[in-house]
Every structure is written in C-alpha cells, then in structure tokens.
Amino acid sequence: HCIVGAVPVEVQKKVQGLIAKGNQYWDTWKEKSSRPTHKGRLHGVGLQLSRNYTFPGTEQLQENCNDVLQGMLSTAMVEMLKNATNEDVWRSFRWYHPPGLPSAEPGVAVRDPSDGGAVQSYIGQGYMAVFNNASDSHGPPVPVAELLGVPSCKETCPTCRSQGCQACPECCVHVDNDQSASILLGLQEEHPVVDEMAFFVMGNKAYPLAGGRAFLFDGKVVPHGVWCSPKGHYQGMAFVKKVPYQRRIRAKGKESRQS
C-alpha cells in the first residue's frame, strides 16, 4: 500500500508560495532550522502535543498548509489508495491493514479530542535526516546508489552494513512512530544535473524528485527518507497525524503508560 504519483502543478505552486512566505519568518531565527543538527532546513506547522505548545509560525502558515493538504487529498492517487485491497499485495502481507491518511477535517494543528493527536505538517528545504557533519564519503542508500552507479552505504559504512541503515546517524533511511499514513511531496526542477539530484527512498525503491513527486505510505513500517546530492537542493512537505508521546513507567512491579 505505497503509492507514487505526480504533484499537480497547482499544488506545486501552493507549496512554493507557502515556503516563500515561511522563509520571511524563519529567516529571522537565530537558528535557521528547527533541527539545526541535521542537514538542510526543517520546520513544523502544528502542535507539540505532549507540552500543549504550538510550533512557531503555525498561526501564519496553518491555512496555507490546509490548502496544500486539501489539494493532495483530491488527487487520483489518494482515490487509488482508498480502493486498494490486500488482494493487491504479496500473500505474506495480506494480514496488514494500513492506517488512514491525514484528514482535511479538522485539518493541520487542530487537536483531536478522541486521542489528543493532531495532523502535523513539516516543510523541508534541502533537508536530510542525517547529522550536519555526516561524512561525504558515506554512500547513498542502496536503491539510490543503483540508480547513480556509485558505491552504496552498505559498501562504504560499517554501521549500515552490519546493523542496518536505521542504526546509522549518517544514513537518511528511518521509520517513524506515526498515527496515520504519510503524505509526502518532493519538488525539484524538472531536469537537474546528475550530481544535484534528490531522491525519495521508500522501501527498496528510490524515486527522483525531479518535476515533483508525491508519496503515500505507512512510515511506521516502510523504511524511508529523502537523499539529496551534496550539491543539490529540493523543497518538500509532509503531512502526518501524531499523538502525544507515551512513556513507560513502573509502579509496584507493574508496567503502565503515561503521557
């Protein structure tokens, strides 16, 4: 139940307008990203659920994010996902039931009273979920390396080779603890030169972001991540529902959960 499609031109324009609007605000920050230890820039529009705190910039960008979300939810790829059945997947996965997509109602940054969660939006500009000081000699994930014809992280990184990409802070591939499926958009110019290309890794496949691509997937079970060439740049957005973090505590020999 992973689907890839094009980002409609009108949605691409809305994303680019949202980012231009956001940069007027984010550029005033001392730290230009909400995750300054990572490569590129990332900003959230939504709620810090466990602390009842609103991400800076949410008030200014909430309406714009909802506009992009509604645009994506009306695409053919979303309809295709809604109509997917377990008959369409490998027999060994027919037990799997994917979570629903983020909902346009009540939209981004509005708490759901049923579970305390909310749809969050994340805006990336050249962002990668790796440390800023990640080595340039660390190869890209295997599916990207196969497309580029270069050594992969499995060949250049002892951690990726022995423990897997999710254990490596220099590798972009990861899974998330989300309450919904994810909608992710990646935008890059239509014909970038090879050493400036960006890709989205989803499972064992990699997809160039050139021309704009959208992805629907369950980030809890599908390893994923954006990989961008060191000289390259891309713009992206993601929508996903989160719920308050639950931490385990022990009381009188019994384990319980507490928000």
KEGU-362695 format. One line per 5 residues: their letters; for each residue x negated, y, z of N, C-alpha, C, O. Coordinates in steps of 0.05 Angstrom, whole numbers, plus 5000, padded with zeros to 4 digits. Atoms other than C-alpha are relative to their C-alpha. Layout:
N
A> X:Y:Z:X:Y:Z:X:Y:Z:X:Y:Z ~ ... .
This chain:
259
HCIVG> 4983:4976:5000:5000:5000:5000:4983:5025:5000:4988:5044:5016 ~ 5017:4976:5005:4946:5050:4978:5006:5010:4972:5006:4994:4953 ~ 4992:4989:5026:4966:5096:4921:4983:5024:4994:4978:5041:5011 ~ 5016:4978:5010:4925:5144:4879:5015:5014:4978:5027:5001:4961 ~ 4986:4985:5021:4954:5199:4836:4988:5027:4996:4969:5035:5010 .
AVPVE> 5010:4973:5006:4943:5268:4807:5013:5020:5020:5035:5016:5030 ~ 4989:4977:4985:4953:5332:4847:5013:5019:4980:4999:5030:4963 ~ 4987:4982:5019:5005:5373:4809:4986:5028:5000:4977:5037:5020 ~ 5013:4975:5003:4977:5438:4782:5011:5021:5020:4996:5037:5031 ~ 4989:4980:4983:5026:5480:4822:4992:4995:5030:4990:5014:5045 .
VQKKV> 5009:5006:4973:5005:5444:4886:4971:5008:5003:4963:5018:5024 ~ 5028:4992:4999:4932:5455:4870:4997:5030:5005:4981:5039:5020 ~ 5001:4971:4997:4945:5530:4864:5008:5008:5029:4997:5027:5040 ~ 4991:4994:4972:4981:5529:4932:4977:4994:5019:4973:5009:5038 ~ 5022:5007:4983:4922:5494:4964:4978:5021:4999:4967:5029:5019 .
QGLIA> 5021:4980:5004:4872:5543:4935:5007:5026:5012:4990:5040:5024 ~ 4991:4975:4988:4914:5602:4957:5000:4998:5030:4992:5017:5044 ~ 5001:5004:4971:4920:5573:5027:4972:5002:5011:4967:5015:5031 ~ 5028:4999:4991:4845:5564:5033:4989:5028:4998:4974:5037:5016 ~ 5009:4972:5002:4831:5634:5008:5011:5017:5023:4997:5034:5034 .
KGNQY> 4987:4986:4977:4880:5661:5060:4987:4992:5026:4981:5009:5043 ~ 5012:5009:4976:4850:5618:5114:4971:5010:5004:4963:5017:5026 ~ 5027:4990:4998:4779:5640:5098:4998:5028:5010:4978:5036:5023 ~ 5000:4972:4990:4797:5712:5113:5000:4999:5031:4989:5017:5044 ~ 4999:5002:4971:4809:5688:5184:4976:4984:5010:4963:4992:5029 .
WDTWK> 5021:5017:4991:4758:5631:5191:4972:5013:4997:4954:5008:5013 ~ 5026:4987:5004:4701:5674:5164:4993:5019:5023:4969:5027:5025 ~ 5006:4983:4977:4707:5717:5226:4990:4985:5024:4981:4996:5044 ~ 5009:5017:4978:4690:5658:5271:4970:5001:5003:4955:5003:4983 ~ 5029:5003:4996:4621:5654:5302:4991:4973:4988:4971:4972:4975 .
EKSSR> 5004:5026:5013:4623:5580:5283:5020:4999:4977:5044:5003:4980 ~ 4984:4999:5023:4649:5574:5212:5017:4975:4996:5032:4974:4976 ~ 4985:5025:5002:4680:5505:5224:5009:4992:5028:4995:4998:5047 ~ 4991:5010:4974:4720:5472:5279:4983:4975:5008:4985:4967:5031 ~ 5019:5021:4993:4669:5415:5275:4972:5007:4990:4963:4997:4970 .
PTHKG> 5026:4989:5010:4603:5452:5269:4977:4981:4998:4958:4986:4985 ~ 5021:5019:5002:4561:5390:5279:5002:4983:4975:4983:4968:4969 ~ 4996:5015:5025:4588:5360:5214:4994:5016:4976:4993:5041:4977 ~ 5006:4986:5025:4571:5377:5142:5025:5014:4990:5047:5004:4993 ~ 4978:4986:5011:4614:5429:5109:5018:5013:5021:5010:5016:5044 .
RLHGV> 4981:4986:4982:4675:5463:5140:5026:4985:5002:5036:4975:4982 ~ 4974:5012:4995:4738:5434:5171:5015:5017:5019:5005:5026:5039 ~ 4982:4984:4982:4797:5470:5202:5026:4986:5002:5037:4975:4983 ~ 4974:5012:4995:4860:5443:5233:5022:5021:5002:5019:5043:5012 ~ 4976:4984:4996:4930:5472:5229:5019:4981:5014:5029:4962:5002 .
GLQLS> 4984:5019:4985:4971:5440:5284:4997:5005:5030:4991:5027:5039 ~ 5000:4998:4971:4972:5425:5358:4979:4982:5013:4974:4959:5004 ~ 5017:5017:4984:4921:5400:5408:5019:4987:5020:5026:4998:5041 ~ 4977:5012:4987:4972:5351:5434:4996:4994:5030:5015:4998:5046 ~ 5005:5008:4972:4940:5328:5500:4997:5025:5018:4999:5022:5042 .
RNYTF> 5004:4976:4984:4929:5400:5522:5022:5022:4995:5020:5044:5006 ~ 4979:4981:5006:4992:5434:5494:4988:5027:4990:4995:5048:4999 ~ 5015:4977:5011:4947:5481:5454:5003:5001:4970:5003:4980:4957 ~ 4997:4997:5029:4956:5508:5384:4973:5007:4987:4959:5025:4997 ~ 5025:4995:5014:4897:5507:5336:4999:5029:4991:5020:5039:4981 .
PGTEQ> 5002:4972:5010:4872:5578:5319:5006:5001:4970:4996:4984:4955 ~ 4993:4997:5028:4901:5601:5253:5026:4986:4992:5036:4989:4970 ~ 4975:5015:5006:4963:5556:5257:5023:5019:4993:5038:5015:4974 ~ 4978:4981:5005:5011:5615:5261:4998:5012:4973:5019:5016:4959 ~ 5004:4987:5026:4981:5646:5199:5005:4981:4976:5013:4990:4955 .
LQENC> 5001:5019:5022:4979:5582:5157:5022:4978:5000:5024:4963:4982 ~ 4981:5021:4997:5036:5538:5181:5020:4999:4976:5025:4977:4966 ~ 4981:4999:5022:5085:5560:5127:4987:4991:4974:4999:4976:4959 ~ 5014:5008:5025:5033:5551:5072:4995:4970:5000:4998:4957:4979 ~ 5004:5029:4998:5017:5480:5097:5026:4985:4995:5025:4965:4981 .
NDVLQ> 4975:5013:5005:5090:5462:5098:5008:5001:4970:5020:4982:4960 ~ 4995:4997:5029:5096:5487:5026:4985:4979:4984:4996:4967:4966 ~ 5016:5020:5014:5039:5441:5003:5011:4972:5007:5014:4955:4989 ~ 4989:5026:4992:5068:5382:5043:5025:4994:4985:5029:4971:4975 ~ 4975:5005:5014:5136:5390:5012:4995:4995:4970:5009:4979:4958 .
GMLST> 5007:5004:5028:5105:5395:4943:4990:4971:4995:4997:4959:4975 ~ 5011:5027:5003:5068:5329:4953:5022:4978:5005:5022:4958:4992 ~ 4980:5019:4994:5128:5293:4983:5021:4997:4978:5036:4977:4977 ~ 4982:5001:5023:5167:5307:4919:4988:4987:4975:5000:4987:4954 ~ 5014:5012:5023:5116:5272:4874:5009:4971:4995:5020:4958:5012 .
AMVEM> 4993:5027:5008:5126:5207:4837:4985:4979:5017:4995:4957:5022 ~ 5016:5020:4985:5070:5173:4877:5013:4994:5027:5011:4972:5037 ~ 4987:5004:4974:5109:5183:4942:5024:4982:4995:5029:4964:5012 ~ 4978:5018:5006:5170:5151:4910:4991:4972:4995:5004:4953:5003 ~ 5011:5027:5005:5127:5093:4887:4993:4986:5027:4999:4962:5029 .
LKNAT> 5007:5012:4974:5102:5082:4959:5026:4992:5014:5026:4971:5027 ~ 4975:5006:4986:5173:5084:4986:5013:4974:4989:5026:4959:5003 ~ 4988:5024:5013:5193:5029:4936:4982:4976:5001:4989:4955:4991 ~ 5019:5023:4999:5132:4985:4949:5010:4979:5019:5023:4985:5039 ~ 4992:5022:4983:5145:4917:4978:4975:4982:5004:4955:4985:4990 .
NEDVW> 5022:5018:4994:5099:4864:5007:4997:4979:4978:4977:4964:4978 ~ 5004:5017:5023:5110:4824:4943:4979:5011:4981:4969:4997:4964 ~ 5020:4987:5018:5063:4874:4910:4971:4996:5010:4953:5005:4996 ~ 5027:5002:4988:5003:4856:4955:4991:4971:5002:5007:4952:4998 ~ 5011:5027:4997:4958:4796:4966:5016:4985:5021:5025:4996:5041 .
RSFRW> 4984:5017:4982:4992:4738:5001:4991:5003:5029:5007:5003:5047 ~ 5010:4999:4972:4946:4744:5062:5008:5026:5014:5004:5028:5039 ~ 4992:4975:4988:4972:4815:5074:5030:5004:5002:5040:5026:5007 ~ 4971:4996:5002:5047:4802:5069:5013:5003:5027:5037:5009:5029 ~ 4990:4994:4973:5054:4808:5145:5000:5030:5006:5012:5039:5025 .
YHPPG> 5006:4972:4994:5033:4881:5140:5024:5018:4993:5035:5016:4972 ~ 4979:4980:5005:5084:4937:5147:4988:5027:5004:4983:5035:5027 ~ 5014:4974:4997:5055:5006:5133:5017:5020:5015:5042:5019:5013 ~ 4985:4978:4987:5075:5067:5174:5011:5019:4980:5002:5019:4957 ~ 4989:4980:5019:5116:5122:5143:4982:5023:4996:4962:5026:5010 .
LPSAE> 5016:4976:5006:5088:5185:5113:5008:5023:5019:5029:5022:5031 ~ 4992:4976:4984:5087:5252:5150:5025:5012:4988:5030:5012:4964 ~ 4974:4989:5009:5155:5285:5147:5000:5030:4997:4987:5044:5012 ~ 4998:4971:5004:5172:5353:5120:5019:5013:5021:5019:5037:5024 ~ 4982:4991:4979:5224:5359:5176:4992:4987:5026:4995:4963:5028 .
PGVAV> 5001:4970:4998:5207:5390:5224:4975:5013:4988:4973:5037:4988 ~ 5023:4989:5013:5140:5398:5188:4975:5002:5017:4974:4989:5038 ~ 5027:4999:4988:5069:5416:5208:5002:5016:5026:5016:5037:5028 ~ 5004:4985:4975:5053:5437:5280:5026:5004:5016:5029:5023:5030 ~ 4976:4999:4984:5122:5422:5310:5001:4974:5015:5001:4952:5003 .
RDPSD> 5001:5024:4984:5124:5373:5368:5026:4984:4997:5048:4995:4997 ~ 4978:5019:5002:5169:5312:5360:5007:4991:5029:4991:4978:5042 ~ 4993:5007:4972:5207:5303:5426:5002:4970:5005:5000:4962:5028 ~ 4997:5029:4996:5214:5228:5414:4974:4987:5009:4975:4967:5024 ~ 5025:5012:4992:5140:5213:5423:4978:5021:5007:4955:5013:5013 .
GGAVQ> 5019:4979:4994:5106:5281:5436:4980:5006:4979:4962:5022:4983 ~ 5019:4997:5021:5070:5277:5370:5007:5023:4981:5027:5037:4986 ~ 4995:4978:5020:5065:5326:5311:4985:4994:4975:4964:4981:4975 ~ 5014:5002:5026:5046:5328:5238:4978:5022:5001:4983:5045:5006 ~ 5023:4982:5001:4977:5359:5232:4990:5003:4972:4993:4984:4955 .
SYIGQ> 5013:4996:5026:4942:5388:5172:4970:5007:5005:4964:5022:5023 ~ 5029:4995:4998:4866:5390:5161:4991:5010:4973:4997:4998:4953 ~ 5009:4988:5024:4832:5434:5110:4969:4998:4999:4956:5007:5017 ~ 5029:5004:5002:4762:5415:5086:4988:5016:4977:5001:5018:4955 ~ 5014:4986:5022:4712:5455:5045:4971:4988:5000:4954:4996:5016 .
GYMAV> 5025:5014:5000:4653:5411:5026:4996:4983:5025:4973:4977:5032 ~ 5003:5014:4974:4668:5373:5090:4994:4970:4996:5005:4957:4979 ~ 5005:5029:4998:4640:5304:5105:4998:4993:5030:4987:5008:5046 ~ 5000:5009:4972:4649:5265:5170:4973:4987:5007:4972:4964:5015 ~ 5027:5008:4993:4574:5260:5180:4986:5023:5013:4994:5046:5010 .
FNNAS> 5014:4979:4986:4524:5299:5221:4986:5018:4980:4977:5010:4958 ~ 5014:4981:5017:4493:5362:5191:4972:4991:4993:4961:4997:4972 ~ 5028:5007:5004:4424:5332:5200:4998:4972:4987:4977:4959:4989 ~ 5001:5026:5013:4443:5268:5162:4978:5000:4979:4974:5019:4964 ~ 5023:5002:5018:4383:5244:5121:5009:5000:4971:5029:4987:4964 .
DSHGP> 4994:5000:5028:4384:5260:5047:4993:4973:4987:5002:4967:4965 ~ 5008:5026:5010:4354:5190:5037:5021:4979:5006:5019:4956:4996 ~ 4978:5019:4994:4417:5157:5064:5018:4998:4975:5030:5017:4967 ~ 4985:5004:5024:4451:5127:5004:5030:5003:5004:5040:5002:5027 ~ 4971:4998:4998:4525:5137:4988:5013:4973:5006:4999:4952:5002 .
PVPVA> 4987:5026:4996:4577:5083:5006:4999:4983:4974:4996:4994:4952 ~ 5003:5018:5023:4575:5022:4961:5016:5007:4976:5005:5007:4954 ~ 4985:4995:5024:4633:5039:4915:4991:5026:4985:4993:5027:4960 ~ 5010:4976:5013:4604:5109:4902:4973:4994:4986:4969:5002:4964 ~ 5026:5007:5011:4534:5081:4891:5003:4985:4974:4987:4988:4956 .
ELLGV> 4996:5015:5024:4561:5033:4840:5007:5017:4976:4999:5012:4954 ~ 4992:4981:5021:4592:5090:4800:4976:5017:4991:4974:5024:4967 ~ 5022:4982:5006:4529:5133:4804:4975:4985:4991:4957:4997:4980 ~ 5024:5015:5007:4479:5077:4793:4976:5006:5018:4954:5007:5008 ~ 5021:4994:4981:4439:5093:4856:5001:4980:5023:5021:4967:5026 .
PSCKE> 5000:5018:4977:4419:5053:4918:5022:5009:5020:5025:5032:5026 ~ 4978:4995:4981:4477:5048:4968:4990:5002:5028:4966:4996:5034 ~ 5007:4999:4972:4478:5059:5043:4992:4972:5011:4976:4970:5029 ~ 5007:5027:4991:4475:4983:5051:4971:4993:4994:4960:4975:5007 ~ 5028:5005:5008:4407:4985:5017:4980:5019:5014:4957:5011:5019 .
TCPTC> 5019:4980:4989:4378:5048:5049:5003:5004:5030:4985:5016:5042 ~ 4995:4994:4972:4407:5047:5120:5002:4974:5016:5019:4957:5010 ~ 4999:5025:4983:4392:4992:5172:5027:4997:5015:5036:4975:5019 ~ 4975:5002:4984:4455:5010:5212:5024:4991:4982:5039:4973:4989 ~ 4979:5008:5019:4503:5006:5152:4997:4971:4992:5017:4957:4989 .
RSQGC> 5005:5028:5009:4470:4941:5131:5006:4980:5022:5018:4959:5016 ~ 4998:5020:4979:4471:4906:5198:5026:5002:5017:5036:4982:5027 ~ 4977:4996:4982:4530:4937:5236:5025:5010:4985:5047:5010:4996 ~ 4978:4990:5015:4574:4966:5181:5001:5031:5000:4990:5043:5018 ~ 4999:4971:5004:4588:5037:5157:5013:5015:5023:5004:5037:5030 .
QACPE> 4985:4986:4978:4636:5054:5214:4983:5004:5025:4990:5020:5042 ~ 5018:4997:4977:4579:5046:5264:4978:5021:4995:4963:5027:5013 ~ 5022:4982:5007:4534:5096:5228:5008:5029:4999:5027:5036:4985 ~ 4992:4972:4999:4537:5171:5243:4992:5015:4974:5000:5038:4970 ~ 5008:4988:5026:4505:5185:5174:5018:4991:4977:5014:4999:4955 .
CCVHV> 4982:5010:5022:4560:5149:5135:5028:5011:5004:5038:5013:5026 ~ 4974:4986:5000:4626:5182:5117:5023:4980:5004:5046:4989:5010 ~ 4978:5020:4999:4667:5117:5119:5009:4996:5029:4992:4990:5046 ~ 4990:5003:4973:4712:5112:5180:5030:4992:4999:5042:4990:4978 ~ 4971:5004:4998:4782:5094:5205:5010:5019:5022:4994:5029:5038 .
DNDQS> 4989:4981:4981:4829:5138:5246:5022:4987:5017:5032:4965:5009 ~ 4978:5010:4983:4879:5127:5302:5025:5018:4996:5031:5034:5014 ~ 4978:4983:5007:4939:5158:5268:5027:4986:5005:5028:4962:5006 ~ 4973:5011:4995:5014:5150:5279:5015:4997:4974:5036:4984:4973 ~ 4987:5001:5026:5032:5156:5205:4980:4992:4979:4956:4991:4984 .
ASILL> 5018:5002:5023:5004:5141:5137:4989:5029:4994:5000:5048:5004 ~ 5012:4974:5006:4960:5197:5109:5006:5009:4971:5007:4992:4953 ~ 5000:4988:5027:4968:5244:5050:4975:5016:4999:4971:5035:5014 ~ 5025:4985:5003:4901:5269:5027:4997:5010:4971:5002:4996:4952 ~ 5004:4987:5026:4886:5317:4970:4971:5008:4997:4960:5019:5016 .
GLQEE> 5027:4992:5005:4817:5328:4940:4999:5015:4973:5007:5005:4953 ~ 5001:4983:5024:4803:5384:4890:4971:5006:4993:4955:5014:5010 ~ 5026:4992:5010:4741:5394:4847:5005:5007:4971:5024:4998:4958 ~ 4997:4992:5028:4731:5425:4779:5002:4975:4982:4993:4953:4990 ~ 4993:5023:5016:4751:5380:4721:4976:4985:4989:4977:4961:4986 .
HPVVD> 5023:5013:5011:4682:5366:4693:4974:5008:5015:4957:5022:5004 ~ 5025:4993:4985:4628:5373:4748:4976:4984:4988:4980:4962:4977 ~ 5024:5015:5007:4557:5353:4732:4997:4977:5020:5007:4978:5042 ~ 5001:5024:4984:4539:5285:4759:4989:5004:5028:5000:4993:5047 ~ 5012:4997:4973:4495:5309:4817:5015:5021:5017:5004:5030:5037 .
EMAFF> 4983:4983:4984:4552:5354:4842:5027:4988:5005:5045:5001:5015 ~ 4974:5013:4998:4608:5303:4842:5008:4993:5029:4991:4988:5046 ~ 4989:5009:4975:4653:5287:4901:5019:4977:4995:5032:4975:4974 ~ 4983:5024:5003:4690:5222:4913:5015:4995:5026:5007:5004:5048 ~ 4986:5010:4976:4742:5194:4960:4997:4970:5000:5005:4956:4981 .
VMGNK> 5002:5029:4997:4726:5124:4985:5025:4990:5015:5032:5001:5036 ~ 4976:5011:4987:4788:5083:5001:4997:4969:4997:5001:4958:4975 ~ 5005:5028:5001:4774:5011:5019:4975:4994:4984:4954:5005:4990 ~ 5023:5007:5015:4727:4980:4968:4999:5015:4973:4985:5006:4955 ~ 5000:4984:5025:4741:5033:4914:4991:5029:5006:4994:5038:5029 .
AYPLA> 5006:4971:4997:4716:5104:4902:5012:5014:4976:5011:5004:4953 ~ 4986:4985:5021:4753:5157:4862:4989:5028:4998:4988:5042:5018 ~ 5010:4972:5003:4723:5221:4834:5023:5020:5005:5046:5015:4998 ~ 4980:4979:4994:4759:5284:4857:5003:5020:4977:5019:5038:4979 ~ 4999:4981:5023:4747:5319:4790:5028:5002:4989:5041:4982:4983 .
GGRAF> 4973:4995:5011:4811:5351:4765:5022:4999:5021:5044:5007:5015 ~ 4980:5001:4979:4847:5339:4831:5013:4973:5003:5026:4963:4984 ~ 4987:5027:4995:4869:5272:4862:5012:5000:5028:5003:5013:5046 ~ 4986:5003:4974:4917:5253:4917:5000:4971:5007:5000:4953:4990 ~ 5001:5028:4990:4917:5191:4961:5020:4997:5023:5023:5014:5040 .
LFDGK> 4982:5008:4979:4969:5157:5004:4989:4974:5011:4985:4955:4996 ~ 5012:5024:4988:4941:5105:5053:5004:5000:5030:5010:5021:5042 ~ 4998:5003:4971:4942:5079:5124:4971:5002:5011:4956:4983:5009 ~ 5027:4995:4990:4879:5109:5156:4993:4984:5024:4969:4983:5032 ~ 5006:5017:4977:4885:5062:5215:4988:4974:4992:4973:4962:5007 .
VVPHG> 5009:5027:5009:4870:5000:5174:4982:5001:4975:4968:4982:4969 ~ 5015:4997:5024:4838:5026:5110:4975:5017:5005:4978:5041:5010 ~ 5024:4983:4998:4765:5049:5116:4999:5021:4977:5005:5014:4954 ~ 4998:4978:5019:4760:5116:5081:4981:5023:5007:4970:5023:5029 ~ 5017:4976:4995:4721:5181:5074:4993:5014:4974:4991:5001:4953 .
VWCSP> 5009:4985:5023:4700:5236:5027:4970:5000:5000:4957:5005:5020 ~ 5029:4998:5003:4629:5232:5000:4995:5021:4978:5007:5019:4956 ~ 5006:4979:5019:4602:5294:4964:4970:5002:4996:4954:5002:5015 ~ 5028:4997:5006:4535:5301:4929:4989:5024:5015:5003:5044:5018 ~ 5011:4978:4985:4487:5346:4967:5002:5028:4987:5005:5048:5001 .
KGHYQ> 4997:4974:5014:4492:5400:4913:5028:5007:4993:5034:5028:4983 ~ 4972:4997:5008:4567:5392:4904:5017:5014:5020:5008:5020:5043 ~ 4981:4988:4983:4628:5424:4934:5028:4992:4991:5033:4987:4968 ~ 4972:5006:5007:4702:5407:4938:5018:5013:5021:5008:5023:5041 ~ 4979:4991:4981:4766:5430:4972:5019:4978:5005:5025:4962:4987 .
GMAFV> 4982:5022:4994:4813:5384:5008:5019:5006:5022:5015:5025:5038 ~ 4980:4997:4979:4874:5378:5052:5009:4972:5008:5010:4954:4991 ~ 4988:5025:4991:4902:5321:5094:5024:5006:5018:5023:5026:5033 ~ 4977:4999:4983:4969:5311:5128:5003:4973:5014:5003:4953:5001 ~ 4996:5025:4985:4980:5260:5183:5014:5006:5027:5010:5028:5038 .
KKVPY> 4987:4996:4973:5022:5251:5246:4981:4989:5021:4971:4966:5019 ~ 5015:5008:4976:4984:5247:5312:5018:5000:5024:5038:5014:5025 ~ 4986:4999:4975:5009:5231:5381:4980:5005:5022:4956:5002:5017 ~ 5019:4994:4979:4978:5250:5448:4982:4976:5006:4991:4953:5006 ~ 5019:5020:4994:4916:5212:5466:5008:4985:5026:5015:4998:5046 .
QRRIR> 4994:5016:4976:4928:5155:5515:4974:4988:5010:4960:4974:4996 ~ 5024:5012:4988:4872:5136:5562:5008:4979:5020:5029:4981:5034 ~ 4994:5022:4982:4870:5072:5602:4989:5006:5028:4967:5016:5031 ~ 5009:4997:4972:4867:5075:5678:5006:4974:5015:5023:4959:5006 ~ 4995:5024:4984:4864:5021:5730:5011:5008:5027:5001:5026:5040 .
AKGKE> 4987:4994:4974:4909:5022:5791:5007:4973:5014:5023:4958:5004 ~ 4994:5024:4984:4909:4966:5844:4997:4975:4983:5013:4957:4985 ~ 5007:5025:5015:4878:4916:5797:5016:4997:4974:5011:4978:4959 ~ 4984:5001:5025:4928:4931:5741:4992:5023:4981:4985:5045:4990 ~ 5007:4980:5020:4914:4968:5677:5025:5014:4990:5045:5000:4984 .
SRQS> 4977:4985:5010:4962:5023:5655:4990:5022:4981:4966:5026:4978 ~ 5008:4979:5019:4963:5080:5605:5010:5027:5011:5031:5029:5024 ~ 4993:4973:4991:4964:5154:5620:4992:5020:4978:4970:5017:4966 ~ 5006:4981:5021:4967:5212:5571:4978:5020:5009:4971:5038:4994 .
